[in-house]
Amino acid sequence: MDILTDLSFLGLFIISFFAATILPIGSEMFFITMLFNNFNSILCVIIASIGNWLGGMTNYYLGYLGKVELIEKYFHIPLKKIQTIKEKIYNKGAFMAFFCFLPVIGDIIGFALGFMRANILIVNISMFLGKFFRYIVLLYAFKHGIKYLLP
């Protein structure tokens, strides 16, 4: 690989990481742009999934710290919203981490699971599978949808 390719994959990792946090960044366009430019699709899925998973686990650890006032102040997520999500996912447990790939609500699920001290192993596995699933769906949509968009 050359330096430009390496930097592109690093960029995908960084954008995917920050997209999984509360920051208003989306990784989808960068991911699809890389696919459109014939980057290795499997490598793109793996790198984006790992970056997004680590970003989601950052939310979990911030919730785990339990400093709600910091979460409210810096991430603008009110305690009431965390409590509401916590109540909704309480009986479902750590498997709800699968849905951390969802926009906006996924970040709050991660915070709430950390706040609840949900099983770290199940959270890690469920969250990674959800993030991986998301990028597989994007890859599939790109591979099968692009033929209809190009002449």
N, CA, C and O atoms as a GROMACS GRO file, in nm:
protein
  604
    1MET      N    1   0.084  -0.118   0.000
    1MET     CA    2   0.000   0.000   0.000
    1MET      C    3   0.089   0.125   0.000
    1MET      O    4   0.201   0.123   0.050
    2ASP      N    5   0.038   0.228  -0.056
    2ASP     CA    6   0.112   0.354  -0.056
    2ASP      C    7   0.063   0.445   0.056
    2ASP      O    8  -0.035   0.415   0.124
    3ILE      N    9   0.132   0.556   0.074
    3ILE     CA   10   0.102   0.647   0.185
    3ILE      C   11  -0.039   0.705   0.176
    3ILE      O   12  -0.105   0.724   0.278
    4LEU      N   13  -0.086   0.734   0.054
    4LEU     CA   14  -0.221   0.790   0.038
    4LEU      C   15  -0.327   0.688   0.080
    4LEU      O   16  -0.426   0.723   0.143
    5THR      N   17  -0.304   0.562   0.044
    5THR     CA   18  -0.396   0.457   0.084
    5THR      C   19  -0.397   0.442   0.236
    5THR      O   20  -0.503   0.432   0.298
    6ASP      N   21  -0.277   0.440   0.295
    6ASP     CA   22  -0.266   0.429   0.440
    6ASP      C   23  -0.339   0.543   0.510
    6ASP      O   24  -0.410   0.521   0.608
    7LEU      N   25  -0.321   0.664   0.460
    7LEU     CA   26  -0.386   0.782   0.520
    7LEU      C   27  -0.538   0.774   0.504
    7LEU      O   28  -0.612   0.817   0.592
    8SER      N   29  -0.583   0.721   0.391
    8SER     CA   30  -0.728   0.708   0.369
    8SER      C   31  -0.789   0.611   0.469
    8SER      O   32  -0.895   0.639   0.526
    9PHE      N   33  -0.723   0.499   0.492
    9PHE     CA   34  -0.773   0.403   0.590
    9PHE      C   35  -0.767   0.461   0.732
    9PHE      O   36  -0.857   0.437   0.812
   10LEU      N   37  -0.662   0.535   0.762
   10LEU     CA   38  -0.652   0.601   0.892
   10LEU      C   39  -0.766   0.703   0.907
   10LEU      O   40  -0.828   0.712   1.013
   11GLY      N   41  -0.793   0.778   0.801
   11GLY     CA   42  -0.903   0.874   0.802
   11GLY      C   43  -1.036   0.805   0.823
   11GLY      O   44  -1.120   0.854   0.899
   12LEU      N   45  -1.057   0.691   0.758
   12LEU     CA   46  -1.181   0.615   0.776
   12LEU      C   47  -1.196   0.571   0.922
   12LEU      O   48  -1.304   0.580   0.979
   13PHE      N   49  -1.086   0.524   0.980
   13PHE     CA   50  -1.089   0.482   1.120
   13PHE      C   51  -1.126   0.599   1.211
   13PHE      O   52  -1.214   0.587   1.297
   14ILE      N   53  -1.059   0.712   1.192
   14ILE     CA   54  -1.082   0.829   1.277
   14ILE      C   55  -1.225   0.882   1.263
   14ILE      O   56  -1.292   0.910   1.362
   15ILE      N   57  -1.271   0.895   1.140
   15ILE     CA   58  -1.408   0.944   1.117
   15ILE      C   59  -1.510   0.846   1.174
   15ILE      O   60  -1.609   0.888   1.234
   16SER      N   61  -1.487   0.717   1.156
   16SER     CA   62  -1.579   0.616   1.210
   16SER      C   63  -1.581   0.620   1.363
   16SER      O   64  -1.686   0.604   1.425
   17PHE      N   65  -1.465   0.641   1.423
   17PHE     CA   66  -1.456   0.651   1.568
   17PHE      C   67  -1.540   0.769   1.618
   17PHE      O   68  -1.626   0.754   1.705
   18PHE      N   69  -1.514   0.887   1.562
   18PHE     CA   70  -1.584   1.007   1.610
   18PHE      C   71  -1.732   1.006   1.573
   18PHE      O   72  -1.813   1.068   1.642
   19ALA      N   73  -1.768   0.937   1.465
   19ALA     CA   74  -1.909   0.927   1.428
   19ALA      C   75  -1.988   0.848   1.532
   19ALA      O   76  -2.109   0.868   1.546
   20ALA      N   77  -1.922   0.759   1.604
   20ALA     CA   78  -1.990   0.678   1.706
   20ALA      C   79  -2.002   0.752   1.838
   20ALA      O   80  -2.073   0.706   1.927
   21THR      N   81  -1.934   0.863   1.852
   21THR     CA   82  -1.948   0.942   1.973
   21THR      C   83  -2.062   1.041   1.951
   21THR      O   84  -2.133   1.034   1.850
   22ILE      N   85  -2.080   1.130   2.042
   22ILE     CA   86  -2.190   1.226   2.036
   22ILE      C   87  -2.164   1.336   1.933
   22ILE      O   88  -2.254   1.416   1.904
   23LEU      N   89  -2.044   1.341   1.877
   23LEU     CA   90  -2.013   1.443   1.778
   23LEU      C   91  -2.099   1.426   1.654
   23LEU      O   92  -2.124   1.313   1.611
   24PRO      N   93  -2.146   1.535   1.596
   24PRO     CA   94  -2.235   1.524   1.479
   24PRO      C   95  -2.157   1.500   1.349
   24PRO      O   96  -2.151   1.586   1.261
   25ILE      N   97  -2.099   1.382   1.339
   25ILE     CA   98  -2.020   1.344   1.222
   25ILE      C   99  -2.080   1.214   1.169
   25ILE      O  100  -2.118   1.127   1.247
   26GLY      N  101  -2.087   1.202   1.038
   26GLY     CA  102  -2.131   1.077   0.977
   26GLY      C  103  -2.016   1.013   0.902
   26GLY      O  104  -1.941   1.081   0.832
   27SER      N  105  -2.002   0.883   0.916
   27SER     CA  106  -1.894   0.812   0.847
   27SER      C  107  -1.939   0.754   0.714
   27SER      O  108  -1.857   0.709   0.634
   28GLU      N  109  -2.068   0.753   0.690
   28GLU     CA  110  -2.121   0.684   0.572
   28GLU      C  111  -2.067   0.738   0.440
   28GLU      O  112  -2.029   0.661   0.352
   29MET      N  113  -2.062   0.870   0.427
   29MET     CA  114  -2.016   0.928   0.300
   29MET      C  115  -1.868   0.898   0.275
   29MET      O  116  -1.829   0.870   0.162
   30PHE      N  117  -1.788   0.905   0.379
   30PHE     CA  118  -1.646   0.875   0.365
   30PHE      C  119  -1.628   0.728   0.328
   30PHE      O  120  -1.549   0.695   0.240
   31PHE      N  121  -1.703   0.642   0.394
   31PHE     CA  122  -1.700   0.498   0.367
   31PHE      C  123  -1.738   0.469   0.221
   31PHE      O  124  -1.667   0.396   0.152
   32ILE      N  125  -1.848   0.526   0.176
   32ILE     CA  126  -1.895   0.502   0.040
   32ILE      C  127  -1.800   0.564  -0.062
   32ILE      O  128  -1.779   0.507  -0.169
   33THR      N  129  -1.743   0.679  -0.030
   33THR     CA  130  -1.645   0.741  -0.121
   33THR      C  131  -1.525   0.650  -0.140
   33THR      O  132  -1.474   0.637  -0.251
   34MET      N  133  -1.481   0.586  -0.033
   34MET     CA  134  -1.369   0.493  -0.045
   34MET      C  135  -1.407   0.373  -0.130
   34MET      O  136  -1.328   0.327  -0.212
   35LEU      N  137  -1.528   0.322  -0.113
   35LEU     CA  138  -1.573   0.210  -0.196
   35LEU      C  139  -1.581   0.252  -0.342
   35LEU      O  140  -1.541   0.178  -0.432
   36PHE      N  141  -1.633   0.371  -0.366
   36PHE     CA  142  -1.646   0.423  -0.502
   36PHE      C  143  -1.510   0.437  -0.570
   36PHE      O  144  -1.498   0.422  -0.691
   37ASN      N  145  -1.407   0.465  -0.490
   37ASN     CA  146  -1.271   0.479  -0.543
   37ASN      C  147  -1.193   0.348  -0.538
   37ASN      O  148  -1.070   0.348  -0.541
   38ASN      N  149  -1.265   0.238  -0.532
   38ASN     CA  150  -1.210   0.103  -0.543
   38ASN      C  151  -1.111   0.064  -0.433
   38ASN      O  152  -1.018  -0.012  -0.457
   39PHE      N  153  -1.132   0.116  -0.312
   39PHE     CA  154  -1.055   0.067  -0.199
   39PHE      C  155  -1.106  -0.072  -0.164
   39PHE      O  156  -1.220  -0.106  -0.195
   40ASN      N  157  -1.023  -0.152  -0.102
   40ASN     CA  158  -1.060  -0.287  -0.063
   40ASN      C  159  -1.184  -0.282   0.028
   40ASN      O  160  -1.178  -0.228   0.138
   41SER      N  161  -1.294  -0.337  -0.021
   41SER     CA  162  -1.421  -0.325   0.050
   41SER      C  163  -1.421  -0.399   0.184
   41SER      O  164  -1.478  -0.350   0.281
   42ILE      N  165  -1.359  -0.515   0.189
   42ILE     CA  166  -1.355  -0.590   0.314
   42ILE      C  167  -1.274  -0.514   0.419
   42ILE      O  168  -1.313  -0.506   0.535
   43LEU      N  169  -1.160  -0.459   0.376
   43LEU     CA  170  -1.077  -0.380   0.466
   43LEU      C  171  -1.152  -0.255   0.514
   43LEU      O  172  -1.141  -0.217   0.630
   44CYS      N  173  -1.227  -0.193   0.424
   44CYS     CA  174  -1.307  -0.076   0.462
   44CYS      C  175  -1.410  -0.114   0.569
   44CYS      O  176  -1.427  -0.041   0.667
   45VAL      N  177  -1.478  -0.225   0.552
   45VAL     CA  178  -1.578  -0.270   0.649
   45VAL      C  179  -1.513  -0.297   0.784
   45VAL      O  180  -1.564  -0.256   0.888
   46ILE      N  181  -1.399  -0.366   0.782
   46ILE     CA  182  -1.332  -0.401   0.908
   46ILE      C  183  -1.283  -0.276   0.981
   46ILE      O  184  -1.305  -0.261   1.101
   47ILE      N  185  -1.216  -0.187   0.909
   47ILE     CA  186  -1.161  -0.066   0.972
   47ILE      C  187  -1.272   0.025   1.023
   47ILE      O  188  -1.264   0.077   1.135
   48ALA      N  189  -1.375   0.045   0.943
   48ALA     CA  190  -1.486   0.131   0.986
   48ALA      C  191  -1.559   0.069   1.106
   48ALA      O  192  -1.598   0.141   1.198
   49SER      N  193  -1.576  -0.062   1.104
   49SER     CA  194  -1.645  -0.130   1.216
   49SER      C  195  -1.565  -0.118   1.345
   49SER      O  196  -1.622  -0.089   1.450
   50ILE      N  197  -1.435  -0.139   1.337
   50ILE     CA  198  -1.351  -0.129   1.457
   50ILE      C  199  -1.350   0.014   1.511
   50ILE      O  200  -1.364   0.036   1.631
   51GLY      N  201  -1.333   0.112   1.422
   51GLY     CA  202  -1.334   0.251   1.465
   51GLY      C  203  -1.466   0.290   1.529
   51GLY      O  204  -1.469   0.354   1.634
   52ASN      N  205  -1.576   0.249   1.466
   52ASN     CA  206  -1.709   0.283   1.516
   52ASN      C  207  -1.737   0.212   1.648
   52ASN      O  208  -1.797   0.270   1.739
   53TRP      N  209  -1.693   0.088   1.660
   53TRP     CA  210  -1.709   0.011   1.784
   53TRP      C  211  -1.632   0.076   1.899
   53TRP      O  212  -1.684   0.091   2.009
   54LEU      N  213  -1.508   0.116   1.873
   54LEU     CA  214  -1.428   0.180   1.978
   54LEU      C  215  -1.488   0.315   2.019
   54LEU      O  216  -1.485   0.352   2.137
   55GLY      N  217  -1.543   0.388   1.924
   55GLY     CA  218  -1.612   0.512   1.956
   55GLY      C  219  -1.736   0.486   2.042
   55GLY      O  220  -1.762   0.560   2.136
   56GLY      N  221  -1.810   0.382   2.009
   56GLY     CA  222  -1.927   0.344   2.088
   56GLY      C  223  -1.890   0.300   2.228
   56GLY      O  224  -1.961   0.330   2.324
   57MET      N  225  -1.778   0.229   2.240
   57MET     CA  226  -1.732   0.186   2.372
   57MET      C  227  -1.684   0.306   2.454
   57MET      O  228  -1.687   0.302   2.577
   58THR      N  229  -1.642   0.411   2.387
   58THR     CA  230  -1.607   0.535   2.458
   58THR      C  231  -1.731   0.590   2.527
   58THR      O  232  -1.725   0.634   2.641
   59ASN      N  233  -1.846   0.587   2.456
   59ASN     CA  234  -1.972   0.630   2.518
   59ASN      C  235  -2.003   0.544   2.639
   59ASN      O  236  -2.044   0.595   2.744
   60TYR      N  237  -1.984   0.412   2.625
   60TYR     CA  238  -2.010   0.320   2.735
   60TYR      C  239  -1.926   0.360   2.857
   60TYR      O  240  -1.978   0.370   2.968
   61TYR      N  241  -1.797   0.382   2.835
   61TYR     CA  242  -1.709   0.415   2.948
   61TYR      C  243  -1.741   0.550   3.010
   61TYR      O  244  -1.728   0.568   3.130
   62LEU      N  245  -1.784   0.645   2.928
   62LEU     CA  246  -1.826   0.774   2.984
   62LEU      C  247  -1.949   0.756   3.072
   62LEU      O  248  -1.959   0.817   3.179
   63GLY      N  249  -2.042   0.671   3.028
   63GLY     CA  250  -2.159   0.641   3.111
   63GLY      C  251  -2.119   0.564   3.236
   63GLY      O  252  -2.175   0.585   3.343
   64TYR      N  253  -2.023   0.474   3.221
   64TYR     CA  254  -1.975   0.394   3.333
   64TYR      C  255  -1.915   0.481   3.443
   64TYR      O  256  -1.930   0.452   3.562
   65LEU      N  257  -1.848   0.587   3.401
   65LEU     CA  258  -1.791   0.679   3.499
   65LEU      C  259  -1.899   0.743   3.585
   65LEU      O  260  -1.874   0.783   3.699
   66GLY      N  261  -2.020   0.752   3.528
   66GLY     CA  262  -2.134   0.800   3.604
   66GLY      C  263  -2.135   0.948   3.637
   66GLY      O  264  -2.211   0.992   3.722
   67LYS      N  265  -2.054   1.024   3.571
   67LYS     CA  266  -2.048   1.168   3.594
   67LYS      C  267  -2.153   1.235   3.505
   67LYS      O  268  -2.121   1.296   3.403
   68VAL      N  269  -2.277   1.222   3.547
   68VAL     CA  270  -2.389   1.271   3.467
   68VAL      C  271  -2.377   1.420   3.439
   68VAL      O  272  -2.411   1.466   3.330
   69GLU      N  273  -2.330   1.495   3.536
   69GLU     CA  274  -2.317   1.640   3.515
   69GLU      C  275  -2.220   1.671   3.401
   69GLU      O  276  -2.239   1.768   3.328
   70LEU      N  277  -2.115   1.590   3.386
   70LEU     CA  278  -2.022   1.610   3.274
   70LEU      C  279  -2.086   1.572   3.141
   70LEU      O  280  -2.066   1.640   3.040
   71ILE      N  281  -2.163   1.464   3.142
   71ILE     CA  282  -2.232   1.421   3.020
   71ILE      C  283  -2.333   1.527   2.977
   71ILE      O  284  -2.344   1.559   2.859
   72GLU      N  285  -2.405   1.582   3.075
   72GLU     CA  286  -2.502   1.687   3.044
   72GLU      C  287  -2.433   1.813   2.992
   72GLU      O  288  -2.478   1.874   2.895
   73LYS      N  289  -2.323   1.850   3.057
   73LYS     CA  290  -2.254   1.975   3.022
   73LYS      C  291  -2.183   1.966   2.887
   73LYS      O  292  -2.199   2.056   2.803
   74TYR      N  293  -2.106   1.862   2.864
   74TYR     CA  294  -2.022   1.855   2.744
   74TYR      C  295  -2.086   1.784   2.626
   74TYR      O  296  -2.052   1.812   2.511
   75PHE      N  297  -2.178   1.693   2.653
   75PHE     CA  298  -2.240   1.618   2.544
   75PHE      C  299  -2.387   1.655   2.523
   75PHE      O  300  -2.452   1.605   2.431
   76HIS      N  301  -2.438   1.741   2.609
   76HIS     CA  302  -2.575   1.792   2.598
   76HIS      C  303  -2.679   1.681   2.596
   76HIS      O  304  -2.777   1.688   2.522
   77ILE      N  305  -2.657   1.580   2.678
   77ILE     CA  306  -2.756   1.473   2.694
   77ILE      C  307  -2.810   1.486   2.836
   77ILE      O  308  -2.738   1.459   2.932
   78PRO      N  309  -2.936   1.526   2.850
   78PRO     CA  310  -2.992   1.544   2.984
   78PRO      C  311  -3.007   1.412   3.059
   78PRO      O  312  -3.029   1.307   2.998
   79LEU      N  313  -2.994   1.417   3.190
   79LEU     CA  314  -3.009   1.299   3.274
   79LEU      C  315  -3.143   1.231   3.250
   79LEU      O  316  -3.151   1.108   3.248
   80LYS      N  317  -3.247   1.310   3.230
   80LYS     CA  318  -3.381   1.255   3.206
   80LYS      C  319  -3.381   1.163   3.084
   80LYS      O  320  -3.445   1.058   3.084
   81LYS      N  321  -3.309   1.203   2.978
   81LYS     CA  322  -3.303   1.122   2.857
   81LYS      C  323  -3.227   0.991   2.883
   81LYS      O  324  -3.267   0.885   2.836
   82ILE      N  325  -3.117   1.000   2.957
   82ILE     CA  326  -3.040   0.880   2.992
   82ILE      C  327  -3.126   0.786   3.076
   82ILE      O  328  -3.127   0.665   3.054
   83GLN      N  329  -3.199   0.842   3.174
   83GLN     CA  330  -3.285   0.762   3.261
   83GLN      C  331  -3.397   0.694   3.180
   83GLN      O  332  -3.430   0.578   3.204
   84THR      N  333  -3.454   0.768   3.084
   84THR     CA  334  -3.561   0.712   3.001
   84THR      C  335  -3.511   0.593   2.920
   84THR      O  336  -3.575   0.488   2.916
   85ILE      N  337  -3.395   0.609   2.857
   85ILE     CA  338  -3.337   0.500   2.778
   85ILE      C  339  -3.299   0.385   2.871
   85ILE      O  340  -3.320   0.269   2.837
   86LYS      N  341  -3.245   0.418   2.986
   86LYS     CA  342  -3.206   0.316   3.084
   86LYS      C  343  -3.326   0.230   3.122
   86LYS      O  344  -3.316   0.108   3.130
   87GLU      N  345  -3.440   0.294   3.146
   87GLU     CA  346  -3.562   0.221   3.182
   87GLU      C  347  -3.609   0.132   3.067
   87GLU      O  348  -3.655   0.021   3.090
   88LYS      N  349  -3.597   0.181   2.944
   88LYS     CA  350  -3.643   0.104   2.829
   88LYS      C  351  -3.554  -0.018   2.802
   88LYS      O  352  -3.603  -0.121   2.756
   89ILE      N  353  -3.426  -0.006   2.829
   89ILE     CA  354  -3.335  -0.116   2.797
   89ILE      C  355  -3.301  -0.202   2.917
   89ILE      O  356  -3.230  -0.302   2.903
   90TYR      N  357  -3.350  -0.165   3.035
   90TYR     CA  358  -3.310  -0.234   3.158
   90TYR      C  359  -3.332  -0.385   3.150
   90TYR      O  360  -3.241  -0.461   3.182
   91ASN      N  361  -3.449  -0.428   3.108
   91ASN     CA  362  -3.478  -0.571   3.103
   91ASN      C  363  -3.415  -0.641   2.983
   91ASN      O  364  -3.403  -0.764   2.982
   92LYS      N  365  -3.374  -0.566   2.886
   92LYS     CA  366  -3.313  -0.625   2.768
   92LYS      C  367  -3.164  -0.645   2.786
   92LYS      O  368  -3.102  -0.728   2.719
   93GLY      N  369  -3.105  -0.569   2.877
   93GLY     CA  370  -2.966  -0.587   2.914
   93GLY      C  371  -2.865  -0.545   2.808
   93GLY      O  372  -2.893  -0.465   2.720
   94ALA      N  373  -2.749  -0.602   2.821
   94ALA     CA  374  -2.634  -0.564   2.742
   94ALA      C  375  -2.652  -0.593   2.591
   94ALA      O  376  -2.582  -0.534   2.509
   95PHE      N  377  -2.744  -0.681   2.556
   95PHE     CA  378  -2.766  -0.712   2.415
   95PHE      C  379  -2.817  -0.591   2.337
   95PHE      O  380  -2.807  -0.587   2.214
   96MET      N  381  -2.872  -0.494   2.407
   96MET     CA  382  -2.919  -0.371   2.342
   96MET      C  383  -2.805  -0.294   2.278
   96MET      O  384  -2.828  -0.205   2.197
   97ALA      N  385  -2.682  -0.325   2.315
   97ALA     CA  386  -2.565  -0.258   2.255
   97ALA      C  387  -2.561  -0.280   2.105
   97ALA      O  388  -2.499  -0.202   2.032
   98PHE      N  389  -2.625  -0.385   2.056
   98PHE     CA  390  -2.632  -0.410   1.912
   98PHE      C  391  -2.687  -0.287   1.840
   98PHE      O  392  -2.645  -0.256   1.728
   99PHE      N  393  -2.781  -0.217   1.903
   99PHE     CA  394  -2.848  -0.104   1.840
   99PHE      C  395  -2.776   0.029   1.856
   99PHE      O  396  -2.831   0.134   1.825
  100CYS      N  397  -2.654   0.024   1.904
  100CYS     CA  398  -2.574   0.147   1.917
  100CYS      C  399  -2.536   0.205   1.781
  100CYS      O  400  -2.485   0.317   1.775
  101PHE      N  401  -2.559   0.131   1.673
  101PHE     CA  402  -2.530   0.184   1.540
  101PHE      C  403  -2.636   0.284   1.495
  101PHE      O  404  -2.614   0.358   1.398
  102LEU      N  405  -2.749   0.288   1.563
  102LEU     CA  406  -2.856   0.379   1.523
  102LEU      C  407  -2.815   0.525   1.547
  102LEU      O  408  -2.751   0.555   1.647
  103PRO      N  409  -2.852   0.613   1.456
  103PRO     CA  410  -2.818   0.755   1.475
  103PRO      C  411  -2.883   0.812   1.601
  103PRO      O  412  -2.997   0.777   1.634
  104VAL      N  413  -2.814   0.898   1.671
  104VAL     CA  414  -2.855   0.972   1.790
  104VAL      C  415  -2.889   0.879   1.907
  104VAL      O  416  -2.822   0.883   2.010
  105ILE      N  417  -2.990   0.797   1.894
  105ILE     CA  418  -3.033   0.710   2.004
  105ILE      C  419  -2.925   0.609   2.041
  105ILE      O  420  -2.914   0.569   2.157
  106GLY      N  421  -2.844   0.568   1.943
  106GLY     CA  422  -2.738   0.472   1.969
  106GLY      C  423  -2.635   0.524   2.067
  106GLY      O  424  -2.585   0.449   2.151
  107ASP      N  425  -2.602   0.652   2.056
  107ASP     CA  426  -2.507   0.713   2.149
  107ASP      C  427  -2.560   0.707   2.291
  107ASP      O  428  -2.487   0.677   2.385
  108ILE      N  429  -2.689   0.737   2.305
  108ILE     CA  430  -2.751   0.738   2.436
  108ILE      C  431  -2.762   0.596   2.493
  108ILE      O  432  -2.747   0.576   2.614
  109ILE      N  433  -2.787   0.499   2.406
  109ILE     CA  434  -2.790   0.359   2.452
  109ILE      C  435  -2.654   0.322   2.511
  109ILE      O  436  -2.646   0.260   2.617
  110GLY      N  437  -2.546   0.361   2.442
  110GLY     CA  438  -2.412   0.333   2.493
  110GLY      C  439  -2.388   0.397   2.629
  110GLY      O  440  -2.338   0.331   2.720
  111PHE      N  441  -2.424   0.524   2.643
  111PHE     CA  442  -2.411   0.593   2.772
  111PHE      C  443  -2.492   0.520   2.879
  111PHE      O  444  -2.442   0.494   2.989
  112ALA      N  445  -2.618   0.487   2.847
  112ALA     CA  446  -2.706   0.423   2.945
  112ALA      C  447  -2.653   0.287   2.987
  112ALA      O  448  -2.660   0.252   3.105
  113LEU      N  449  -2.601   0.208   2.893
  113LEU     CA  450  -2.546   0.077   2.928
  113LEU      C  451  -2.427   0.090   3.022
  113LEU      O  452  -2.410   0.011   3.115
  114GLY      N  453  -2.344   0.190   2.997
  114GLY     CA  454  -2.232   0.215   3.088
  114GLY      C  455  -2.281   0.260   3.224
  114GLY      O  456  -2.230   0.216   3.327
  115PHE      N  457  -2.379   0.347   3.224
  115PHE     CA  458  -2.438   0.398   3.348
  115PHE      C  459  -2.497   0.284   3.430
  115PHE      O  460  -2.491   0.286   3.553
  116MET      N  461  -2.554   0.183   3.362
  116MET     CA  462  -2.615   0.067   3.426
  116MET      C  463  -2.512  -0.038   3.467
  116MET      O  464  -2.543  -0.133   3.538
  117ARG      N  465  -2.389  -0.018   3.421
  117ARG     CA  466  -2.282  -0.116   3.445
  117ARG      C  467  -2.318  -0.251   3.381
  117ARG      O  468  -2.299  -0.356   3.441
  118ALA      N  469  -2.370  -0.245   3.257
  118ALA     CA  470  -2.408  -0.366   3.185
  118ALA      C  471  -2.284  -0.452   3.160
  118ALA      O  472  -2.173  -0.401   3.154
  119ASN      N  473  -2.305  -0.581   3.144
  119ASN     CA  474  -2.197  -0.678   3.123
  119ASN      C  475  -2.107  -0.635   3.008
  119ASN      O  476  -2.151  -0.626   2.894
  120ILE      N  477  -1.981  -0.609   3.040
  120ILE     CA  478  -1.887  -0.553   2.943
  120ILE      C  479  -1.860  -0.646   2.826
  120ILE      O  480  -1.844  -0.600   2.713
  121LEU      N  481  -1.855  -0.776   2.850
  121LEU     CA  482  -1.828  -0.872   2.742
  121LEU      C  483  -1.944  -0.874   2.643
  121LEU      O  484  -1.923  -0.869   2.522
  122ILE      N  485  -2.065  -0.882   2.696
  122ILE     CA  486  -2.183  -0.886   2.608
  122ILE      C  487  -2.198  -0.753   2.535
  122ILE      O  488  -2.234  -0.750   2.417
  123VAL      N  489  -2.172  -0.642   2.604
  123VAL     CA  490  -2.179  -0.511   2.539
  123VAL      C  491  -2.079  -0.504   2.424
  123VAL      O  492  -2.114  -0.461   2.314
  124ASN      N  493  -1.955  -0.545   2.449
  124ASN     CA  494  -1.852  -0.541   2.344
  124ASN      C  495  -1.892  -0.622   2.222
  124ASN      O  496  -1.885  -0.574   2.109
  125ILE      N  497  -1.934  -0.745   2.245
  125ILE     CA  498  -1.970  -0.834   2.134
  125ILE      C  499  -2.093  -0.782   2.061
  125ILE      O  500  -2.094  -0.773   1.938
  126SER      N  501  -2.197  -0.747   2.136
  126SER     CA  502  -2.322  -0.698   2.074
  126SER      C  503  -2.298  -0.570   1.996
  126SER      O  504  -2.348  -0.553   1.884
  127MET      N  505  -2.222  -0.479   2.057
  127MET     CA  506  -2.198  -0.351   1.990
  127MET      C  507  -2.116  -0.372   1.863
  127MET      O  508  -2.147  -0.313   1.759
  128PHE      N  509  -2.012  -0.454   1.870
  128PHE     CA  510  -1.931  -0.477   1.750
  128PHE      C  511  -2.015  -0.539   1.640
  128PHE      O  512  -2.005  -0.499   1.524
  129LEU      N  513  -2.098  -0.637   1.674
  129LEU     CA  514  -2.182  -0.701   1.572
  129LEU      C  515  -2.278  -0.600   1.508
  129LEU      O  516  -2.300  -0.604   1.386
  130GLY      N  517  -2.335  -0.511   1.587
  130GLY     CA  518  -2.423  -0.408   1.533
  130GLY      C  519  -2.350  -0.314   1.439
  130GLY      O  520  -2.400  -0.280   1.332
  131LYS      N  521  -2.232  -0.271   1.480
  131LYS     CA  522  -2.152  -0.179   1.397
  131LYS      C  523  -2.109  -0.249   1.268
  131LYS      O  524  -2.116  -0.190   1.160
  132PHE      N  525  -2.066  -0.374   1.279
  132PHE     CA  526  -2.025  -0.453   1.163
  132PHE      C  527  -2.142  -0.472   1.066
  132PHE      O  528  -2.128  -0.455   0.945
  133PHE      N  529  -2.257  -0.507   1.122
  133PHE     CA  530  -2.378  -0.524   1.043
  133PHE      C  531  -2.411  -0.397   0.964
  133PHE      O  532  -2.448  -0.403   0.847
  134ARG      N  533  -2.396  -0.284   1.029
  134ARG     CA  534  -2.424  -0.155   0.965
  134ARG      C  535  -2.339  -0.134   0.840
  134ARG      O  536  -2.390  -0.096   0.735
  135TYR      N  537  -2.210  -0.160   0.852
  135TYR     CA  538  -2.121  -0.139   0.738
  135TYR      C  539  -2.137  -0.246   0.631
  135TYR      O  540  -2.115  -0.219   0.513
  136ILE      N  541  -2.176  -0.366   0.669
  136ILE     CA  542  -2.206  -0.471   0.570
  136ILE      C  543  -2.329  -0.428   0.488
  136ILE      O  544  -2.331  -0.444   0.366
  137VAL      N  545  -2.430  -0.375   0.556
  137VAL     CA  546  -2.550  -0.328   0.486
  137VAL      C  547  -2.514  -0.213   0.391
  137VAL      O  548  -2.562  -0.209   0.278
  138LEU      N  549  -2.431  -0.120   0.437
  138LEU     CA  550  -2.387  -0.010   0.350
  138LEU      C  551  -2.309  -0.062   0.229
  138LEU      O  552  -2.329  -0.015   0.117
  139LEU      N  553  -2.222  -0.159   0.252
  139LEU     CA  554  -2.144  -0.219   0.142
  139LEU      C  555  -2.238  -0.286   0.043
  139LEU      O  556  -2.224  -0.268  -0.078
  140TYR      N  557  -2.332  -0.364   0.094
  140TYR     CA  558  -2.428  -0.433   0.008
  140TYR      C  559  -2.510  -0.332  -0.073
  140TYR      O  560  -2.530  -0.350  -0.193
  141ALA      N  561  -2.557  -0.228  -0.008
  141ALA     CA  562  -2.636  -0.124  -0.076
  141ALA      C  563  -2.552  -0.057  -0.183
  141ALA      O  564  -2.601  -0.028  -0.293
  142PHE      N  565  -2.426  -0.030  -0.152
  142PHE     CA  566  -2.338   0.032  -0.250
  142PHE      C  567  -2.314  -0.061  -0.369
  142PHE      O  568  -2.330  -0.021  -0.484
  143LYS      N  569  -2.276  -0.185  -0.341
  143LYS     CA  570  -2.243  -0.281  -0.448
  143LYS      C  571  -2.362  -0.309  -0.539
  143LYS      O  572  -2.347  -0.323  -0.660
  144HIS      N  573  -2.480  -0.317  -0.480
  144HIS     CA  574  -2.598  -0.352  -0.559
  144HIS      C  575  -2.676  -0.229  -0.605
  144HIS      O  576  -2.758  -0.240  -0.697
  145GLY      N  577  -2.652  -0.116  -0.544
  145GLY     CA  578  -2.723   0.005  -0.585
  145GLY      C  579  -2.649   0.086  -0.687
  145GLY      O  580  -2.712   0.157  -0.766
  146ILE      N  581  -2.516   0.077  -0.690
  146ILE     CA  582  -2.436   0.161  -0.780
  146ILE      C  583  -2.462   0.130  -0.926
  146ILE      O  584  -2.455   0.219  -1.010
  147LYS      N  585  -2.493   0.004  -0.958
  147LYS     CA  586  -2.517  -0.031  -1.097
  147LYS      C  587  -2.641   0.040  -1.153
  147LYS      O  588  -2.653   0.055  -1.274
  148TYR      N  589  -2.731   0.082  -1.066
  148TYR     CA  590  -2.850   0.154  -1.111
  148TYR      C  591  -2.825   0.303  -1.124
  148TYR      O  592  -2.901   0.374  -1.191
  149LEU      N  593  -2.718   0.352  -1.062
  149LEU     CA  594  -2.688   0.494  -1.065
  149LEU      C  595  -2.592   0.533  -1.178
  149LEU      O  596  -2.595   0.646  -1.227
  150LEU      N  597  -2.509   0.439  -1.218
  150LEU     CA  598  -2.411   0.468  -1.322
  150LEU      C  599  -2.464   0.425  -1.459
  150LEU      O  600  -2.535   0.325  -1.470
  151PRO      N  601  -2.430   0.502  -1.563
  151PRO     CA  602  -2.475   0.464  -1.697
  151PRO      C  603  -2.406   0.340  -1.749
  151PRO      O  604  -2.434   0.296  -1.860
   0.00000   0.00000   0.00000
